[in-house]
């Protein structure tokens, strides 16, 4: 008989974008938890790709020394526009070096055939800014509309000229799934695990506030944890490795304690 997992009997609410919670949910189920997938945000394409297309053209022409990607969604958006030109990543990037914020973004780049030149030891934009070399030169940042402006400021302080292009929109949803709301109100949810500040905002907007007092909160990293605290939540677990496996491990450690 298979022994119960370390999270057996627990329900973890995963407020990610629709279709992006699968890997997280699988890890939770492997450890015995019920993963309750509840979309709290939506990833939407930009209304017009003209600005991103211009950036891709400039990239192909050799304007940029670096391309910086801070999410899987940013990689997907850039990849789609490069693909629309009928060219490969290598054919567009040319001499530009590529930086990724962490393992998930790195994996998305490698799936595209791109080996990043820089991945910080800690998967945060602050760590990426610290690890980035000094300029001068041109840097393209293809990011979400809600991206933290701190990274661009950090690069400019190191002598780089930055061009920040909105690659996609992160939109908090206005209403939480009714079944999830009933389960939260009924006390059958043990944890809410946030993977980005936008998921905190989406949850608070959809639910109408922080989760009930009996529900513990986990955060993938310090920026997300700060967003949760600012929304009135007490963070019971914060990942030391700012990845989905790291977040699951943080919940396991908190449960074991």
Residue, then its C-alpha position, 0 to 999 in steps of 0.5 A: x500500500x502506498x503511504x500517504x503523501x506529506x500533504x494528504x487530506x489538505x486542499x490547496x487553492x491555486x489561483x493561477x490563470x486558466x490553463x497554467x495551473x496544471x504543473x502546480x496541481x500535479x505536484x500537489x496531487x503527488x503529495x496527497x493534496x487536493x488541488x483546487x484550480x481557481x482562475x483569478x487572473x487572465x493572460x490576454x494578448x495585447x490589442x495591437x502587436x505593432x510595438x512588439x513587432x517593431x521591437x522584433x524587427x529592431x532585434x533582428x537588425x542588431x539594435x539590442x545587446x540584451x533581451x530580458x524575459x521575466x516570465x513564461x508568458x513573455x517568452x510565449x508572446x515574443x516567440x509568437x511574434x518571431x514566428x509570425x515573421x517565419x524566422x527562428x529565435x536564432x535568426x532574430x536574436x542575432x548578437x543579443x544576449x538573453x537573460x531569464x529571471x528564473x528556471x521556468x522562464x529559462x525552460x521556456x526559452x530552451x524549449x524555443x531553442x534559446x540558451x540564456x546567457x544569464x539566469x540569477x541564482x534567485x528567481x526574482x527581478x531584484x536578483x536579476x538586476x543585481x546579477x546583470x553586468x554593467x552597460x553601456x548598450x541597449x536592452x529590450x524588456x518584453x514584459x507584462x503591463x503590470x511588471x514591476x518597474x524596478x528592474x528597468x530602473x536597476x538596469x539604467x542605473x548600471x548604464x544601460x538604455x532600456x526599451x520596455x515593451x508590453x508583450x501581454x496583459x495580466x488581468x485580474x478577474x472580477x468574480x471568484x468561482x462560486x464553488x470555490x467561494x462556497x468551499x472557502x466560506x465552508x472551511x474546506x480549503x486549507x491553503x491558498x498558494x499565490x504565484x505572483x502579486x497579480x494572483x493576490x490582486x485577482x483573488x482579493x478582487x474576486x473574493x472581496x478580501x483576504x481568505x478566511x482566518x482558518x486558511x493559510x497563505x503561501x507565497x512563491x517569493x518575497x514580492x508576492x509575500x509582500x503583496x499578500x501582506x499588503x492585502x491583509x494576509x498573514x503569510x504562513x509559508x514563503x518559498x526559499x527557491x522561487x519556483x513552483x516546486x519551491x512553493x510546494x516544498x515551503x507548504x510541506x515544511x510549514x505543514x511538518x512544523 
